[in-house]
Amino acid sequence: MNGIVLAIVSVTVIGLICAVVLAIASKVMAVPVNEKESQIRECLPGANCGACGYAGCDGYAAALASGEETKTTKCIPGSDSTAAQIAAVLGVEAEDVVEQVAVIHCKGDCDVTRDKMNYQGIDSCKAANLFYGGTGSCAYGCLGIGDCVKVCPQDAICIEKGIAHIDVRKCIGCGLCAKACPKHLITVEDDTITCQVTCSNHDKGALTRKVCTHGCIGCQKCVKNCPVEAISMDNNLAKIDYSKCIHCGTCDDLCPTGCIMEADFRGAWNKAE
């Protein structure tokens, strides 16, 4: 009986000593908390997409609180509301955020192109791309398995007719889909754009035409007729300089294959307008 009591007392004393040691250590070894950093972190949406240029929301909050970063407008998914909250915490003037959306440069669905093989492997675009560039006859085209769909936090991407489609009304411009695409078909652009080249094929026109009737054939009609010289050819593929584009729609009207598409690309934050 005495042995049992002794054991209980011993364990209790050891527990008390450990508790005291831990309490002292928590005070002595405590890392100072930057209250401003915590306040900024609460303003951020938590997407951790890296669109701000930092590893995640924590990194951006730390940079702002320390003064390393002065721009409060780098959180694209958070848009103007987040920028305004951060500005209030820092005591600076709120600035406007240029909202962005993801656009996919491929419209080579099953109506305009064909498969070259029946892929039965890992359900991943990255895996399929390693196997002779994927199933499609166009080596530059969308693989259509949906790595971009899996990472989109807004459910803004779906697979239809064998390729990915982005609903810009849901897109918040985080750019996670662009990082996930192994063929680099997705870019993140300012949502003020009104047209895009929906092709990524850099082959010459005759070769492109064989694998996809929607692809850019490098005819240069868009280049020659653009009134502000906003379009150029980049290795057989039309490229639009959005800093020059005046949204006239000439390129869309003249493109013989329809690979230049004119549309309203305003994203989630501007959908009410």
C-alpha positions as CSV (number, residue, x, y, z in Angstrom):
1,M,0.0,0.0,0.0
2,N,2.8,2.4,0.9
3,G,4.5,1.6,-2.4
4,I,1.3,2.7,-4.3
5,V,1.1,5.9,-2.4
6,L,4.8,6.6,-2.9
7,A,4.3,6.1,-6.7
8,I,1.4,8.4,-6.9
9,V,3.2,11.1,-4.9
10,S,6.3,10.7,-7.1
11,V,4.4,11.0,-10.3
12,T,2.5,14.1,-9.0
13,V,5.7,15.8,-7.9
14,I,7.4,15.1,-11.3
15,G,4.3,16.5,-13.1
16,L,4.4,19.7,-11.0
17,I,8.1,20.2,-11.7
18,C,7.6,19.6,-15.5
19,A,4.7,22.1,-15.5
20,V,6.8,24.7,-13.7
21,V,9.7,24.2,-16.1
22,L,7.4,24.4,-19.2
23,A,5.8,27.6,-17.8
24,I,9.1,29.2,-17.3
25,A,10.4,28.1,-20.7
26,S,7.3,29.5,-22.4
27,K,8.1,32.9,-21.0
28,V,11.8,32.9,-21.5
29,M,11.7,31.4,-25.0
30,A,8.6,33.2,-26.2
31,V,8.8,34.7,-29.7
32,P,7.5,38.3,-29.8
33,V,4.2,38.5,-31.7
34,N,3.8,41.4,-34.1
35,E,0.2,42.4,-33.5
36,K,0.1,44.3,-36.8
37,E,1.1,41.2,-38.7
38,S,-1.7,39.2,-37.1
39,Q,-4.2,41.9,-38.0
40,I,-3.0,42.0,-41.6
41,R,-3.2,38.2,-41.8
42,E,-6.8,38.3,-40.7
43,C,-7.5,40.6,-43.6
44,L,-6.1,38.2,-46.2
45,P,-8.4,35.5,-47.7
46,G,-6.1,32.5,-47.0
47,A,-5.8,31.3,-50.5
48,N,-2.0,30.9,-50.2
49,C,-1.7,31.1,-54.0
50,G,1.5,33.1,-54.2
51,A,0.0,35.7,-56.6
52,C,1.4,38.4,-54.3
53,G,4.9,37.1,-54.9
54,Y,5.4,35.6,-51.5
55,A,5.1,32.0,-50.4
56,G,1.7,32.5,-48.9
57,C,-0.5,34.8,-47.0
58,D,1.7,34.6,-43.9
59,G,4.7,35.7,-45.9
60,Y,2.9,38.7,-47.4
61,A,1.5,39.7,-44.0
62,A,5.0,39.5,-42.4
63,A,6.5,41.6,-45.3
64,L,3.8,44.3,-44.9
65,A,4.1,44.5,-41.1
66,S,7.9,44.8,-41.2
67,G,7.9,47.4,-43.9
68,E,9.7,45.2,-46.4
69,E,6.7,45.4,-48.7
70,T,4.8,48.7,-49.2
71,K,2.2,47.7,-51.8
72,T,-1.2,46.8,-50.2
73,T,-2.6,45.8,-53.6
74,K,-0.8,42.5,-54.3
75,C,-3.5,40.2,-53.0
76,I,-5.4,39.7,-56.3
77,P,-7.9,37.2,-54.9
78,G,-8.8,39.6,-52.1
79,S,-9.4,42.5,-54.5
80,D,-10.2,46.0,-53.4
81,S,-11.9,45.1,-50.1
82,T,-8.8,43.3,-48.8
83,A,-6.5,46.1,-49.9
84,A,-8.7,48.6,-48.1
85,Q,-8.6,46.6,-44.9
86,I,-4.8,46.2,-45.0
87,A,-4.4,50.0,-45.7
88,A,-6.6,50.7,-42.7
89,V,-4.4,48.5,-40.5
90,L,-1.2,50.2,-41.8
91,G,-2.7,53.7,-41.7
92,V,-2.0,54.4,-45.4
93,E,-4.2,55.4,-48.3
94,A,-6.1,52.6,-50.0
95,E,-5.2,51.9,-53.6
96,D,-7.1,50.2,-56.4
97,V,-6.3,46.5,-57.2
98,V,-6.1,45.5,-60.8
99,E,-8.3,42.4,-60.8
100,Q,-7.1,39.5,-62.9
101,V,-8.5,36.3,-64.5
102,A,-7.1,33.1,-65.8
103,V,-7.5,32.5,-69.5
104,I,-6.7,29.2,-71.3
105,H,-4.9,29.4,-74.7
106,C,-6.5,26.4,-76.3
107,K,-9.9,25.7,-77.9
108,G,-8.9,22.4,-79.5
109,D,-11.9,20.4,-78.3
110,C,-13.1,17.1,-79.9
111,D,-15.0,19.0,-82.6
112,V,-11.9,20.5,-84.1
113,T,-9.1,18.0,-83.3
114,R,-8.7,14.3,-82.6
115,D,-7.0,11.9,-80.3
116,K,-3.9,10.0,-81.4
117,M,-4.1,7.3,-78.8
118,N,-6.2,5.9,-76.0
119,Y,-4.5,6.9,-72.7
120,Q,-5.1,4.6,-69.8
121,G,-2.7,5.8,-67.1
122,I,-2.6,8.0,-64.0
123,D,-5.4,10.5,-63.9
124,S,-3.1,13.5,-64.2
125,C,-2.2,15.9,-66.9
126,K,1.4,15.9,-65.7
127,A,1.6,12.1,-66.0
128,A,-0.2,12.0,-69.4
129,N,2.2,14.7,-70.7
130,L,5.2,12.5,-70.1
131,F,3.7,9.9,-72.3
132,Y,4.4,11.2,-75.8
133,G,2.9,14.6,-74.9
134,G,-0.6,13.3,-74.2
135,T,-3.5,11.8,-76.2
136,G,-4.2,14.7,-78.5
137,S,-3.0,15.0,-82.1
138,C,-1.8,18.6,-81.2
139,A,1.3,18.4,-79.1
140,Y,0.6,21.9,-77.7
141,G,-3.1,21.3,-76.8
142,C,-5.0,20.9,-73.6
143,L,-4.7,17.4,-72.1
144,G,-8.2,17.6,-70.7
145,I,-7.6,15.5,-67.6
146,G,-8.1,18.3,-65.2
147,D,-5.1,19.1,-63.0
148,C,-6.3,22.8,-63.2
149,V,-9.8,21.7,-62.1
150,K,-8.4,20.0,-59.0
151,V,-6.5,23.0,-57.7
152,C,-9.1,25.7,-58.4
153,P,-10.5,27.0,-55.1
154,Q,-13.6,28.6,-56.8
155,D,-14.8,25.7,-58.9
156,A,-14.3,28.0,-61.9
157,I,-12.9,25.4,-64.3
158,C,-14.6,22.4,-65.9
159,I,-13.7,19.9,-68.6
160,E,-16.1,19.9,-71.6
161,K,-15.5,18.1,-74.9
162,G,-12.1,17.0,-73.8
163,I,-10.6,20.4,-72.8
164,A,-10.6,22.8,-69.9
165,H,-13.0,25.8,-69.8
166,I,-12.6,28.7,-67.4
167,D,-15.7,30.5,-66.1
168,V,-14.2,34.0,-65.5
169,R,-17.3,35.0,-63.5
170,K,-16.1,32.7,-60.8
171,C,-12.3,33.3,-61.2
172,I,-10.5,35.3,-58.6
173,G,-7.1,35.3,-60.4
174,C,-5.2,33.3,-57.9
175,G,-3.1,31.6,-60.7
176,L,-3.1,28.2,-59.2
177,C,-4.4,26.7,-62.4
178,A,-1.6,28.3,-64.4
179,K,1.0,26.6,-62.1
180,A,-0.7,23.3,-62.4
181,C,-0.9,23.1,-66.2
182,P,2.1,21.1,-67.5
183,K,1.8,22.6,-71.0
184,H,1.6,26.2,-69.7
185,L,-1.6,26.9,-71.6
186,I,-3.1,29.1,-68.8
187,T,-2.0,32.7,-68.2
188,V,-3.3,35.2,-65.7
189,E,-4.3,38.5,-67.3
190,D,-5.9,41.8,-66.2
191,D,-9.6,41.3,-66.5
192,T,-9.8,44.5,-68.7
193,I,-8.8,42.4,-71.7
194,T,-11.5,41.8,-74.4
195,C,-9.8,39.3,-76.6
196,Q,-7.3,36.4,-76.4
197,V,-5.5,34.0,-78.7
198,T,-7.0,30.6,-78.0
199,C,-4.2,28.6,-79.4
200,S,-0.6,27.7,-78.3
201,N,0.6,25.9,-81.4
202,H,4.0,27.1,-82.6
203,D,4.1,24.9,-85.7
204,K,3.8,26.3,-89.2
205,G,0.3,26.8,-90.5
206,A,0.1,23.7,-92.6
207,L,1.1,21.4,-89.7
208,T,-1.2,23.2,-87.3
209,R,-4.1,22.8,-89.7
210,K,-3.6,19.0,-89.9
211,V,-4.0,18.6,-86.1
212,C,-6.6,21.3,-85.3
213,T,-8.9,23.3,-87.5
214,H,-9.2,26.0,-84.8
215,G,-5.4,26.6,-84.5
216,C,-3.4,29.7,-85.5
217,I,-2.0,29.2,-89.0
218,G,0.2,32.3,-88.9
219,C,-1.5,34.0,-91.8
220,Q,-0.8,37.4,-90.2
221,K,-4.1,39.0,-91.1
222,C,-4.5,40.1,-87.5
223,V,-1.0,41.6,-87.5
224,K,-1.4,43.5,-90.8
225,N,-4.9,44.9,-90.0
226,C,-4.6,45.8,-86.3
227,P,-4.9,49.6,-86.3
228,V,-2.6,50.1,-83.3
229,E,0.0,47.4,-84.1
230,A,-0.9,45.5,-80.9
231,I,-0.4,42.1,-82.5
232,S,2.8,40.4,-83.5
233,M,3.9,36.9,-84.5
234,D,5.9,34.9,-81.9
235,N,7.3,31.8,-83.5
236,N,4.3,31.2,-85.9
237,L,1.7,32.2,-83.2
238,A,-0.2,35.5,-82.9
239,K,0.5,37.4,-79.7
240,I,-1.5,40.4,-78.4
241,D,0.2,43.3,-76.6
242,Y,-2.6,44.3,-74.2
243,S,-0.9,47.5,-73.3
244,K,-1.6,48.7,-76.9
245,C,-4.9,46.9,-77.6
246,I,-7.9,49.3,-78.0
247,H,-10.5,46.5,-78.0
248,C,-11.7,47.2,-81.5
249,G,-12.4,43.6,-82.4
250,T,-10.7,43.7,-85.8
251,C,-8.5,40.7,-85.1
252,D,-11.5,38.6,-84.0
253,D,-13.4,39.5,-87.2
254,L,-10.6,38.7,-89.5
255,C,-9.1,35.5,-88.0
256,P,-9.9,32.8,-90.6
257,T,-9.8,29.9,-88.1
258,G,-11.5,31.7,-85.2
259,C,-8.6,31.2,-82.8
260,I,-8.8,34.9,-81.7
261,M,-11.8,35.2,-79.4
262,E,-13.5,38.5,-78.3
263,A,-15.4,38.4,-75.0
264,D,-16.1,40.0,-71.7
265,F,-13.4,38.7,-69.4
266,R,-14.3,40.6,-66.3
267,G,-13.9,38.3,-63.3
268,A,-15.6,37.5,-60.1
269,W,-15.0,40.9,-58.5
270,N,-16.6,42.8,-61.3
271,K,-19.5,40.5,-62.2
272,A,-22.0,42.8,-60.6
273,E,-21.1,45.5,-63.1
